[in-house]
Amino acid sequence: MLTFASCLKFMNRGLYILFISILFISCSDFQKTLKSEDTAAKFEMATELYEAENWKKSFRLLDQILQKYRGKPQAEKITFMHAMCSYQLGDYYISSYHFDKFRDSYPQSEKAEEAAFLAAKGYYFNSPVYSKEQKETVEAIEKLQMFVNSYPSSQYLSEANALVKELDFKLEKKAFEIAKQYNIIGGYTGDYNASIESFNNFLLEFPGASLREGAYYYRFDSAYKLAIRSVEYLKEKRVKDAIGYYNAFAKAYPNSEFMEEANVHHEELQQELNTLTTKS
């Protein structure tokens, strides 16, 4: 006699077998369609798979028929789906290329704005970490800015601006860390000029940077160390330059977390300048 538990177990086993059977038939149908010469069948199945978010299989079919539908009414839909599958699969170089082509080929399409945004966003995903070469980051900023300029009322505007801000910070971070590295190297070489120059360039290039406070401080820190370790005949000028950098820092960030240490260095510089002035 079958119990409820055994019946339930039997039903679950039956459902599992049914699911596996459907999956097998589905895979079999896909392989059959993939190998066939029936472009209409491929288009139909690719669309079904796309709507089911089976990006990989849909892409394989779309990739086969993309050129065959060139110039036909279905080409617009196929081109967009093909690019979207690449995007969803994380192949951003390819997806951006095809989204750009879609926008250029179908500028009046209802999907043109979305394609333009996803093309630009693909460039964003290709941007490397800040410590690496930032060619792709600069390119991504340019593409996103072009999108913002082309679609100033876009529903994607706030996201595009947020991505630009994030990429801008990456460039800012890289420039800041390079200048800071020169400060560290100066501890071994005794030459802090590269650090001071790098921080001067940073402050000019990134006027609204979130790292400006640190840049002001480390510029002063580099100038202080250069002055204190300086040869005698250059010392007075370098001490005065360092005091000038201190004044700029103190004026811009009077409540800075670095101010206590900066004040100690400033006092030392003032004493040094007094000594130099007395000698002369």
C-alpha positions, 0 to 999 in steps of 0.5 A: 500500500502506497503511503502519502510520502511514497506517492509524493516521492514518486510524483517528484521523481516523475516531475524530475524525469519530465523536466530532464526530458523537456531539457533534452528535447529543448537541447536537441531542438537547439542543436538541430536548428543551429545546424540547419539552413533555415534562417527563419527557424533560427530567427524564431528560436533566437527570439524565444531564447532571447526573451527567456534571457538565454543569452549564450544560445540566442547569440549563437543563432543570431551570429549565424543569421546577422549578415543574412538579414542585412537590409531586411525588415528584421535586421533592426531587431536582430542587430539589437538582440545580437549586441545585447547578447554580447553585452549580457555575456560580458563581451563589452568590446564587441557589444559596444561596437555593435551598439554603435553600429546599431545607433548609426544604422537606425538613428530613428529607432526606438532603441537608438537611445538605449543602444547609445547608452549601452555602447558607452556603458560597455566602454565603462566596463572596460576601464581598468583599475586606477593603477594601470594605464588609463587609455580605456578610462579616458575613452569611456569618459568621452563616450559617456559625455558624447551620450549625455550631450546627444541625449540631454533628457535621457532616462539614463542621464543620471546613471551616465553622469554617475559613471563619468564621476566614477571614472573621473575619480579613477584618473584623479586617484592615479595622478594623486598616487603617482605624485605621492609615490614621488614623495616616497621616492624623495625619501631615498633620493633627497629630491622632492621636486618631481613630487611638488611638480606632480602635485602642482599639475594635479591641482591644476588638472583636477580643480574640483578633486576630492583628493585636493586636501591631500594634494595640498598637504603632500605638496607642502610636505614635499617642499618642507622635506626638500627645504630642510635637506637642502644645500645651503645656497638654495635653502632660503629660497626653498624654505620660503617656497615651503612656507608659501605652500603651507599658507596655501594649505592652511588657507584652503583647509584650516580644519584639515586632519593634517593641520597639526603635523603641518603646523609643527613643520611650519614652525620648524621652517620659520625657525630655519628662516629666522636663522638664515636671515640672521646669518645674512 
